[in-house]
Amino acid sequence: MEAKSDVAWVIGVWILGLVVSGLFPSDRLTWVLEVFPVFIAIPVLLATRTSFPLPRYILVLICLHGVVLMIGGQYTYAKAPPGEWVRDLFGLARNPYDRLGHLFQGFVPSLIAAEILRRRVGVTSKGWVCYLSITTCMAISVTYEFIEWWSALLLGQDADAFLGAQGDPWDTQSDMFAATIGAILGQIYYWRKASPSAAGA
């Protein structure tokens, strides 16, 4: 029952966020592209809330990841206010909000991957769980960069806000690196502060 209520709470926050961010986004197409993973995650969470309940701390991070996507969707990553604050505070040349998004893209899925590998696949080796979780997130990041590339080919300049490169020729590599770092940090977090199910591994 607790898992069901946790999932309901996450989805409730997301629905509110989707409404608020979707009312007047900077670019409607960018909003759709950025928040699309949330629309995929909602039915997945609903379908697995009893058969594969996730620990509360992972659900909280999943919820936060969705909010990060919605902020990026509403303002575009190049203009997201949190990134502008960081840019001005540290005198950076670009808005770094997209790096935060890609860090989450590695961090949160690495926790989910570890749970699946341990609880469903039956991988018992900590080393293999870490390796497979990190490389899974790297594969997700590469796939996402492919999607950005294909979007640019299909939409031309209309995809600029979605890409968020801000003139950085190494944006793709930096995004994948951020996701990889996020996945590594996710595994460190998982094995040090993880759910009770991981504590005895």
C-alpha positions as CSV (number, residue, x, y, z in Angstrom):
1,M,0.0,0.0,0.0
2,E,2.9,2.3,0.8
3,A,4.5,1.8,-2.6
4,K,1.1,2.6,-4.3
5,S,0.8,5.8,-2.3
6,D,4.4,6.8,-3.1
7,V,3.8,6.3,-6.8
8,A,0.6,8.3,-6.6
9,W,2.4,11.1,-4.9
10,V,5.1,11.2,-7.6
11,I,2.6,11.2,-10.4
12,G,0.5,13.9,-8.7
13,V,3.6,16.1,-8.5
14,W,4.4,15.4,-12.2
15,I,0.8,16.2,-13.4
16,L,1.0,19.5,-11.6
17,G,4.4,20.2,-13.0
18,L,3.2,19.3,-16.5
19,V,0.3,21.6,-16.3
20,V,2.4,24.5,-15.0
21,S,5.3,24.1,-17.4
22,G,3.0,23.4,-20.3
23,L,0.8,26.4,-20.1
24,F,3.2,28.9,-21.6
25,P,6.5,27.2,-22.5
26,S,9.2,29.2,-24.3
27,D,8.9,26.8,-27.2
28,R,6.0,24.3,-27.5
29,L,8.0,21.7,-29.6
30,T,10.9,21.8,-27.2
31,W,8.5,21.3,-24.2
32,V,7.1,18.2,-25.8
33,L,10.5,16.8,-26.6
34,E,11.9,17.5,-23.2
35,V,9.0,16.2,-21.1
36,F,8.3,13.2,-23.2
37,P,10.2,10.8,-20.9
38,V,7.8,11.8,-18.1
39,F,4.8,10.6,-20.2
40,I,6.7,7.3,-20.7
41,A,7.5,6.9,-17.0
42,I,4.0,7.5,-15.7
43,P,2.4,4.3,-17.2
44,V,5.6,2.3,-16.3
45,L,5.4,3.4,-12.7
46,L,1.7,2.6,-12.5
47,A,2.2,-0.8,-14.1
48,T,5.1,-1.8,-11.7
49,R,3.9,-0.2,-8.5
50,T,2.9,-3.5,-7.0
51,S,4.9,-6.1,-9.0
52,F,8.2,-4.2,-8.6
53,P,7.9,-1.5,-6.0
54,L,10.9,0.9,-5.9
55,P,12.3,2.2,-2.6
56,R,11.0,5.5,-1.6
57,Y,14.3,7.3,-2.0
58,I,14.5,6.2,-5.6
59,L,10.9,7.4,-6.2
60,V,11.8,10.8,-4.7
61,L,14.8,11.1,-7.1
62,I,12.7,9.9,-10.1
63,C,10.2,12.7,-9.2
64,L,13.0,15.3,-9.0
65,H,14.4,14.1,-12.3
66,G,11.0,14.7,-13.9
67,V,10.8,18.2,-12.4
68,V,14.3,18.9,-13.9
69,L,13.0,17.9,-17.3
70,M,9.9,20.1,-17.0
71,I,11.9,23.2,-16.0
72,G,14.1,22.5,-19.1
73,G,11.0,22.0,-21.2
74,Q,9.4,25.2,-20.0
75,Y,12.3,27.6,-20.4
76,T,14.6,25.5,-22.7
77,Y,17.9,24.3,-21.2
78,A,19.8,27.3,-22.5
79,K,17.5,29.7,-20.7
80,A,16.5,27.8,-17.5
81,P,16.7,30.2,-14.6
82,P,18.6,27.8,-12.2
83,G,21.3,27.5,-14.8
84,E,21.4,31.3,-15.3
85,W,21.9,31.8,-11.6
86,V,24.8,29.3,-11.5
87,R,26.3,30.9,-14.7
88,D,26.2,34.4,-13.2
89,L,27.4,33.2,-9.8
90,F,30.5,31.5,-11.2
91,G,31.0,33.6,-14.2
92,L,30.5,30.8,-16.7
93,A,30.4,31.2,-20.4
94,R,27.2,29.2,-20.8
95,N,24.1,28.1,-19.0
96,P,25.0,24.8,-17.4
97,Y,21.5,23.5,-16.7
98,D,21.7,20.9,-19.5
99,R,24.7,19.4,-17.7
100,L,22.5,19.0,-14.6
101,G,19.9,17.3,-16.7
102,H,22.4,14.8,-18.1
103,L,23.9,14.2,-14.7
104,F,20.4,13.1,-13.6
105,Q,20.1,11.1,-16.8
106,G,22.9,9.0,-15.4
107,F,22.3,9.2,-11.7
108,V,18.7,8.1,-11.4
109,P,18.6,5.3,-14.1
110,S,21.7,3.8,-12.5
111,L,19.8,3.3,-9.2
112,I,16.9,1.7,-11.1
113,A,19.2,-0.5,-13.1
114,A,20.9,-1.7,-9.9
115,E,17.5,-2.6,-8.4
116,I,16.5,-4.5,-11.5
117,L,19.8,-6.4,-11.8
118,R,19.8,-7.4,-8.1
119,R,16.1,-8.1,-7.5
120,R,14.9,-9.4,-10.9
121,V,18.0,-10.6,-12.9
122,G,19.6,-12.0,-9.8
123,V,23.1,-10.5,-10.2
124,T,24.8,-10.9,-6.8
125,S,28.2,-9.5,-7.6
126,K,28.6,-5.8,-6.5
127,G,31.2,-5.3,-9.2
128,W,28.9,-6.6,-12.0
129,V,25.9,-4.6,-10.8
130,C,28.0,-1.4,-10.8
131,Y,29.5,-2.2,-14.2
132,L,26.2,-3.1,-15.9
133,S,24.3,-0.2,-14.3
134,I,26.9,2.3,-15.4
135,T,27.2,1.0,-18.9
136,T,23.4,0.8,-19.2
137,C,23.2,4.5,-18.4
138,M,26.0,5.2,-20.9
139,A,24.0,3.4,-23.5
140,I,20.9,5.4,-22.6
141,S,22.9,8.6,-22.9
142,V,24.3,7.6,-26.3
143,T,20.7,6.8,-27.5
144,Y,19.5,10.2,-26.3
145,E,22.3,11.9,-28.2
146,F,21.2,10.0,-31.3
147,I,17.6,11.3,-30.8
148,E,19.0,14.8,-30.6
149,W,21.0,14.3,-33.8
150,W,18.0,12.9,-35.6
151,S,15.8,15.7,-34.3
152,A,18.3,18.2,-35.7
153,L,18.3,16.5,-39.1
154,L,14.5,16.4,-39.2
155,L,13.6,19.8,-37.7
156,G,16.7,21.9,-38.7
157,Q,16.8,25.2,-36.7
158,D,13.6,24.3,-35.0
159,A,15.6,21.8,-32.9
160,D,18.1,24.3,-31.7
161,A,16.3,24.9,-28.4
162,F,16.0,21.1,-27.8
163,L,19.7,20.5,-28.5
164,G,20.8,23.3,-26.1
165,A,24.4,23.2,-27.4
166,Q,24.8,27.0,-27.0
167,G,27.6,27.0,-29.5
168,D,29.6,24.4,-27.7
169,P,31.3,22.1,-30.3
170,W,31.9,19.4,-27.6
171,D,28.3,19.5,-26.3
172,T,27.5,15.9,-27.2
173,Q,30.7,14.5,-25.6
174,S,30.2,16.7,-22.5
175,D,26.6,15.5,-22.2
176,M,27.6,11.9,-22.3
177,F,30.4,12.5,-19.9
178,A,28.0,14.2,-17.4
179,A,25.7,11.2,-17.7
180,T,28.6,8.8,-17.0
181,I,29.7,10.8,-14.0
182,G,26.1,10.8,-12.8
183,A,25.9,7.0,-13.2
184,I,29.1,6.5,-11.2
185,L,27.9,8.8,-8.5
186,G,24.6,6.9,-8.5
187,Q,26.3,3.6,-7.8
188,I,28.4,5.2,-5.0
189,Y,25.1,6.5,-3.5
190,Y,23.3,3.2,-4.0
191,W,25.8,1.1,-2.2
192,R,26.4,3.5,0.6
193,K,22.9,4.8,1.4
194,A,20.8,2.5,-0.6
195,S,17.6,0.7,0.4
196,P,17.7,-2.1,3.0
197,S,17.7,-4.7,0.2
198,A,21.2,-3.4,-0.9
199,A,22.6,-3.1,2.6
200,G,23.6,-6.7,3.0
201,A,25.1,-7.2,-0.5
